[in-house]
């Protein structure tokens, strides 16, 4: 897997965590490659520039072919991804609240959905996809994406103290209390929860758990030798039982089952997403 994570232009820094470009050639892998993708605290716009991907949201259901570009809002459960043999992808990775500020759509309406981009962004997003499809240089791809997003800045929703507070919650690994986060945002707990549903699509306590789980999952993806006990310690879990509870809720399986699933696939899809 070849990939590069680009930090965004400073003018886009309060909206984006980064831009990810990836190429994966699986033509020599005889079987279909299926990768687990548990929910993350980030939200995305993905462009699939070569072979399409197929997704499965519940075990036992069939895989569904996805369009060439999708919006991934707040997610609460694992999705399985079936990769094409020639996987070429550009991902726009938003900070919490960033996708809401661009779209102006309450994020709770997108919970566990991945609509086609033109449904919410119009046909000009298809022109962007065409530009990306015919651009080989990855630095040029980053510039094209940023130029598109610059055109959206004038109509973007304002940055609020809430957004700074939820970013601090992210930076703490989900360990900042909701009371502390609400205080940073200068809001009451009730106001903070209301804005959480609107701007990130999830209740704040649930979001904090998701942040912590995501750090634990990515630590496993990037370091197969580390024990689950150490992962629980490094990510702030009270004990291993709390970690197992979150894995069952967010990944649909206990940590050992997820470990086996990762060993069965050659790809690590979340390792490239920075904390």
N, C-alpha and C positions, 0 to 999 in steps of 0.2 A: 504494500500500500504506500503510495507516494502522496504526501499531503503537505500543505503549508498553511499555517495560521497567521493571518495578518492582523496586527493591531489597527484600529480604525484611524482615519484622519481626526485630529483633535477636535474639529468642529462637529464631529459625529460621536465623540467619546461618551456623551451622556445618554446616547441612544443605543450604541452598539458595544458589545464585548469584543467582536472581531468578525473577520471574514475568513471562511475556511474554503480552500480549494483542494480537491482530492481526485486522484486517478487510481483506479484499481483494475488490474488485468487478471481476470480469473479464468482465462481460456484454457489453462492447463490443469485446472481443478475439475475433475470429472463430474462430481456431484453438484447439485444446486447448493449455494452457500446461503444459509439462514443465520442471521445474527439477532441476538436479543437486544432490544433498545428500551431499557426502563425509562420512566419519566425523568425529566431534568427540570431544574428551576428556570432554565433559559427558554426562550421562545425563538422561532426560526422562520425564515423563508428559504426554501430549498429549490435549487434548479438542477434537474437531472438532464445532462446534456448529451448523453449517449443512450445506452440501454435503460429502459424504465426499471423502477423497483416495484415490488409487490409487497403488500403489508397484510399481516394477520393480527387482529386485535384480540381474539379469544382463541384459546386452544381448541382444536377440533373444527374450527371454521376454515373455509378456504382462503387462499391469498387473493387480494384484490389489487389489480394493476392501478398504479397511481399516474396522474398526468405529469407532464414535463416540468411543472413548477407548482409547489404547494406552500401554504401557510400552515405552520404548526403552532397552535396556541398553547394554552396551559394543558398539561397532560397529568393524569393521575394514575395511569396503569401502563404496564409494559406493552410494547408493540414488537412483533417479530418482523424483521425485514429480510425479504428474499432478494438478493442482489443479482443484477445482470452480469453477464460475463465481462462486459466492458463498462465499468462503472465510472462515470465522470460527473462530478458534483461540485456545485458552488453553494455554500451555505452562508446566509447572513444571520449572525447570532446576536440577538437583542439582549440588552440588559433588562432586568425586570421593569416593566412599565413602558419600555421603549416601543414595543410593537403596538401597544394601545395608543401611544402618542402619534405614531405614524398613521394608523388606520382610523382612529377615532371610534372604534367599535368596542363596547364593553367586553372585556376578555372572558367573563364568565359565560358569554354566549358561544365561545369557541372551545369550551372545555371538552377535551378528548376528541376534537375534530381536526381535520387537516384539509380544509377546502382548497380548491384550485385558486391560484393567485388572482386571476382576472375577475373572479366573483366579487372580491373586495377591493381590488386595486385598478380595475379597468384594463383595457386592451394594451395600454402602453407598457405593461409589465411583460407582455409577449414580445414586444420589440426589444426589451432588455434581454430576454432569454435568447433571442436570435443573435444579438450582438455577442453574448457570452459563448454561444455555440460555435461561432466562427473565430474565436480568439484563443490562441494557443498560449501566449505568454501570460504567466500567472500574475505578474505585477500589473499588466494591462487589464486583466480581469478585475483585480482589486479597484483600479481606477475607474473602470466602467460602472461597477456597483456603486462606488462612492458618488460619482457624478449623478447617477440616478437618484440617490438618496438626498443629495444637495437640493434637488428640485422639490423635495417633499418638506424641507425644513420650514418654509414660510407658513405652511398650513398645519404644522405639527402642534399637538397639544402642549401647553406650557409645562416646563419642568417644575415640580412641586417639592416642598420639604418632605413629603411622603416618599418621593423617589429616592432622595438621599437616605432616608431612614431604611428603606427596604434594601438599598445597596449595602448599608452597614450590616444589616442582618445577614446578607449574603457573605460579606467579608468575614463575619464572625463564625462562619460555618454552620449557621443556624442556631448558635448558642446564645445570641443576644435575646433577652426576654422580650415578649411582645409589649410589655409595659414600658421597657426601655426604648424600644423602637417607636412606640406611639409618642413617647416624650420627645424623642429627637425630631419627630414630624410636627410637634406642637399640636397634636390632636388628642381627643379623648379616645378611649379604647373602641367605643362604638363607631366614631368617625373613621378611625384607622381601619377597622374591619370593613366598613362600607367601601372605602377607597381600595382596599385590597381586592375585593370582588370585582370592582370596576377596572382597575389598572393592571392587575396580575392574574385575575380570574380564579383565585384560590383564597380560602380563609388564611389569615396570617400564621396561625399555629400549624396548620397543615403544610403551608409553604416552608416554615422553618424546619419541620421534619424532613421535607423533601430535599432541602439544601444539605442537611446532614447526611441523609441516605446517599445522595448523589456523590458526595465527597468519598464516602466509603466505597461505593461501587467503582468509581474511577481509580481509587487507590488499588483495588483488586485488579482492574484492567492493566494498570501500568506496572504492577509489581506482583507477579504470581507467587513469589517466595514468601511474602509476608503472611503471618498468621492472622486468622480472624480476630483473635484476642488483641493483637496489636492494632489491627484496623479499628476495632471498637474503641480502643484507648486513644488513638491519634485523632479520631473524629468526634470525640466527646460523648460517646454513649456511656450511660451509667453502668451497663454490663452487656454481656453478649446476648442475653435474652431480648433486650430492647432492640439490638441490631437485627436479630432474627425476625422480630415482629415487623420491623420496617421493610425488610427484604420480602417477607411474605406479602405485605400490602402493596408495595410499589413494584416489585419484580415478579410477583406471583409465585415465588418459590423460596425455599430456604437457601442460605448462602452456599451450601455444598452443591446443591442442584445447579445454581447459577455458575459456580466454578466449573462444573462438568460441561455446561453449555458453552462457556468461553473456551475451554480446551478443544471443543469440537469445531470451532470456527477459526479461520486464519486471520480474521479482522478484529480490530479493537476500535469500535466506532466512537466511543466517548473519550478515549484517551487524549484525543487532539483538542478537546474543548477545555480551555483553561478555566481554573477555578476563579 
